[in-house]
Amino acid sequence: MVLRCAVKGPPDPVESLARSPSKPQVPGFMLSASGAKGDYNQFRTETLKGEPKRAISILTTDVLQALNSEGWPVQQGDMGENVVIGQVPYSFFAVGTRYMIGSALVEISEAIQPCANLCRLSYMTSQQVCQRFIQTLKGRRGWYGRVITPGMVNTGDSVERV
């Protein structure tokens, strides 16, 4: 089940240098090959020229719970995910597999690699702390998906493997 939807628009020029990856919660969004409506990902937009394989980012609650039990104060939305999924484990998702998320059909395209933008989170008190956080996220940072069929994604929507 979709527990949280989030988008964040483009930064203003001053904000972009220190912008946190966290995204504010929204009730839902239209998801298309260009991503979640209202969302902006600088790397995807500028470096990857709108790469459709990264239209949506997904994280599961079991990862957040594990991180919290390990002492990391990470909360839903902190790492910039567009959706937080509950009631299924991280291993439910697999590259090449398709899922109905709300009314959108999404294919998992790749596992997300943790990046240095996470160092901008308020609780990353030093470069060493951030490097430990990035290391602990390897293999469980979340998933990118490409949109096969556009549709609405809302908090409370079901998530089904197809």
C-alpha positions as CSV (number, residue, x, y, z in Angstrom):
1,M,0.0,0.0,0.0
2,V,1.2,3.5,-0.8
3,L,1.7,5.2,2.6
4,R,3.1,8.4,1.4
5,C,3.4,10.4,-1.8
6,A,5.9,13.3,-2.2
7,V,7.0,15.8,-4.8
8,K,9.3,18.8,-4.7
9,G,9.5,21.5,-7.3
10,P,12.7,23.1,-8.8
11,P,14.9,25.1,-6.5
12,D,15.4,28.8,-6.6
13,P,19.0,29.7,-7.5
14,V,20.1,30.3,-3.9
15,E,18.5,27.2,-2.5
16,S,20.0,24.8,-5.0
17,L,23.4,24.9,-3.3
18,A,22.2,23.6,0.0
19,R,18.9,21.9,-0.9
20,S,17.9,19.0,1.2
21,P,16.8,15.9,-0.7
22,S,13.7,15.6,1.5
23,K,10.4,16.0,-0.2
24,P,7.1,17.3,1.3
25,Q,4.1,15.0,1.4
26,V,1.2,15.4,-1.1
27,P,-2.0,13.5,-1.3
28,G,-1.1,12.1,-4.7
29,F,0.2,12.9,-8.1
30,M,-0.1,12.1,-11.8
31,L,2.7,9.8,-12.8
32,S,3.9,9.8,-16.4
33,A,7.1,8.9,-18.3
34,S,8.4,12.4,-17.3
35,G,7.9,11.6,-13.6
36,A,5.6,12.6,-10.8
37,K,3.8,15.8,-11.7
38,G,5.2,18.7,-9.8
39,D,8.5,16.9,-9.0
40,Y,11.9,18.0,-9.9
41,N,15.1,15.9,-9.7
42,Q,18.1,18.0,-10.7
43,F,20.4,15.0,-11.6
44,R,17.6,13.3,-13.7
45,T,16.6,16.6,-15.4
46,E,20.0,18.2,-16.1
47,T,22.5,15.4,-16.3
48,L,20.4,12.5,-17.6
49,K,18.2,14.8,-19.8
50,G,14.9,13.5,-18.3
51,E,15.8,9.8,-18.3
52,P,12.5,7.9,-18.3
53,K,13.9,4.9,-16.4
54,R,14.0,7.1,-13.3
55,A,10.5,8.5,-13.5
56,I,9.6,7.4,-9.9
57,S,11.6,6.6,-6.8
58,I,10.2,4.0,-4.3
59,L,11.2,3.1,-0.8
60,T,9.6,0.5,1.5
61,T,8.9,1.0,5.2
62,D,10.9,-2.1,6.2
63,V,14.1,-0.3,5.2
64,L,13.1,2.8,7.2
65,Q,12.3,0.6,10.2
66,A,15.7,-1.1,9.9
67,L,17.5,2.2,9.6
68,N,15.7,3.5,12.7
69,S,16.6,0.4,14.7
70,E,20.2,0.9,13.7
71,G,20.1,4.5,15.2
72,W,19.6,6.5,12.0
73,P,16.8,9.1,12.5
74,V,15.6,8.9,8.9
75,Q,11.9,9.5,8.3
76,Q,9.6,9.0,5.3
77,G,10.5,11.5,2.6
78,D,14.0,12.3,3.9
79,M,15.8,10.6,1.0
80,G,13.7,12.2,-1.7
81,E,11.5,9.2,-2.5
82,N,8.3,9.8,-4.4
83,V,6.4,7.0,-2.7
84,V,6.8,5.0,0.5
85,I,5.3,1.6,0.3
86,G,4.1,-0.4,3.3
87,Q,3.0,-4.0,3.8
88,V,5.6,-5.5,1.5
89,P,9.4,-5.9,2.0
90,Y,12.1,-4.3,0.0
91,S,12.6,-7.7,-1.7
92,F,9.1,-7.5,-3.1
93,F,10.5,-5.3,-5.9
94,A,12.8,-6.5,-8.5
95,V,14.4,-5.0,-11.6
96,G,12.4,-5.9,-14.8
97,T,9.2,-6.6,-12.8
98,R,6.0,-4.6,-13.3
99,Y,3.7,-3.2,-10.7
100,M,0.4,-1.4,-10.6
101,I,0.9,1.5,-8.2
102,G,-2.5,3.2,-8.0
103,S,-3.6,3.4,-11.7
104,A,-0.1,3.6,-13.1
105,L,1.8,0.7,-14.5
106,V,5.5,0.9,-13.4
107,E,8.5,-1.3,-14.3
108,I,11.4,-1.4,-11.9
109,S,14.4,-0.2,-13.8
110,E,17.2,-0.1,-11.3
111,A,18.1,-0.1,-7.6
112,I,18.9,3.3,-6.4
113,Q,22.5,4.0,-5.4
114,P,22.9,6.2,-2.4
115,C,24.5,9.5,-3.3
116,A,26.3,12.4,-1.6
117,N,23.1,14.6,-1.7
118,L,22.1,12.7,1.4
119,C,24.9,14.6,3.3
120,R,22.5,17.6,3.2
121,L,20.1,16.0,5.6
122,S,20.1,17.9,8.9
123,Y,21.2,14.9,11.0
124,M,24.3,14.3,8.9
125,T,26.6,16.1,11.3
126,S,29.9,15.4,9.5
127,Q,31.3,13.9,6.3
128,Q,32.2,10.8,8.3
129,V,28.7,10.3,9.6
130,C,27.3,10.8,6.0
131,Q,29.8,8.3,4.6
132,R,28.7,5.7,7.2
133,F,25.0,6.4,6.3
134,I,25.7,6.0,2.5
135,Q,27.6,2.7,3.2
136,T,24.7,1.3,5.3
137,L,22.2,2.2,2.5
138,K,23.9,0.2,-0.1
139,G,21.6,-2.6,-1.4
140,R,18.5,-1.1,0.3
141,R,18.3,2.6,-0.8
142,G,15.1,2.0,-2.9
143,W,14.1,1.5,-6.5
144,Y,13.7,3.6,-9.6
145,G,10.9,2.8,-12.0
146,R,9.9,3.7,-15.5
147,V,6.2,4.3,-16.4
148,I,4.6,1.9,-18.8
149,T,1.1,3.3,-18.4
150,P,0.6,6.8,-16.9
151,G,-1.9,7.1,-14.0
152,M,-2.7,8.6,-10.7
153,V,-0.8,7.5,-7.5
154,N,-2.4,8.5,-4.2
155,T,-1.8,7.8,-0.6
156,G,-3.8,4.6,0.3
157,D,-3.5,3.1,-3.2
158,S,-2.7,-0.6,-3.6
159,V,0.5,-1.9,-5.0
160,E,0.3,-5.1,-7.0
161,R,2.9,-7.2,-8.9
162,V,1.6,-7.9,-12.5
